[in-house]
Amino acid sequence: MSQSDFIEIKSLFKVFGSKSKGIIPLIQEGKTKQDILEQTGHTVGLKDINLTIKKGEIFVIMGLSGSGKSTLIRHFNRLIEPTEGRILVGGENVLQLDKFGLREFRRKKMSMVFQHFGLMPHHTVMDNVAFGLKIQGVNKKKRHEKAINWLKDVGLAGYENQYPSQLSGGQQQRVGLARALCTDAEILLMDEAFSALDPLIRSEMQDQLIELQEKLHKTIVFITHDLDEALRLGDRIAILKDGELVQVGEPKEILLKPANDYVEAFVRDVNRARALTVENVMKPPVNRITATTIGEALEVMKASSREYGYVVSDEGFEGAVLQETLEKAVEGDANVSDPITNELYEDMKEISPAALLEEVIPETLGTECPLPVVDKNGKLKGVLSRSRLAKALGSAA
């Protein structure tokens, strides 16, 4: 386990049935999930799962119904016991915890947010949020203070004395999120947490989670069947199929380099313009120019066979120039020894590496030259051309 790895799952198998351990050799022989079910009556939930999750990342586990994603997340806090394998959290083997150790681990190390909220209907919002602290033995005054602060953070200040039945679905899920955060657990497990919400509310909750994570830097394991949600939230994504891990990677890897036909089919209908950023698809700016005079810039462009270039200095990106523009200037009143002045630069939009592709489509299509990609410090990081954009928005093949 590397220093940044916080959770490690090693050779994890889960078989449901009375003689589960005896099924492992059949899985290792290559028998399919369907074969084993028909021959033995046992169900393979997870097949030889190996993955690591880094401290402070949002790690999304996704797949279709029956893929094993919810089974997997319930192994993290041993709501489900594995048939075989190891689960390490911060170097500690969770499977070796006794009853007392496991109870403390669940109370203090991990919190969980469920799909259907899991709120206690006869308790106020305040008491629901503070419930985990009550179990930990925290006094009433302190736990209520913390609950009020977390309700404020999730946008529910003033709702402390309401009851769950008085809240909308989105508000109830905010209470569930505040309850999970209130215990200060390092790890947040979210099992289809937003799936029961209407699309607009779901989008708002995703925004809320992203905003909170920027401040909290929790380790979040998020389960979903929705690829758009996975791409929006995940620092990395794991895709399961029939209990087997088929690919793990950053969102751009999943979209642009699918591991097999299954993943390729999964990502085919995704709106890439809303999922990929400029940084994901830009090319290095090979035609950068450090020249300060018109003549030097022309020499560089003629030598490179490109009729445009991007002028950079110690201060950062200065602007884009065309060979034709510089040649016309020399034919007029300018000399080759003259500096490149502002009026010689093209009126070309600079785009941010973090911008979504959908935000830059009009500008990219509206210019012959690739657009310069400039970071917040004014440095030229890459370029985005029309052909590069078209390729990124096309198929993953």
Secondary structure by P-SEA (a helix, b strand, c coil): ccccccbbbcbbbbbbccccccaaaaaaacccaaaaaacccccccccccccccccccbbbbbbccccaaaaaaaaccccccccbbbbbccccccccccaaaaaaaaaccbbbbcccccccccccaaaaaaaaaaaacccaaaaaaaaaaaaaaaccccccccccccccaaaaaaaaaaaaacccccbbbbccccccccaaaaaaaaaaaaaaaaccccccccccccaaaaaacccbbbbbccccccccccaaaaacccccaaaaaaaccccccccccccccccccccccccccaaaaaaaaaaacccbbbbbccccccccccaaaaaaaaacccccccccccccccbbbbbbccccccccaaaaaaccccbbbbcccccccccccaaaaaaaacccc
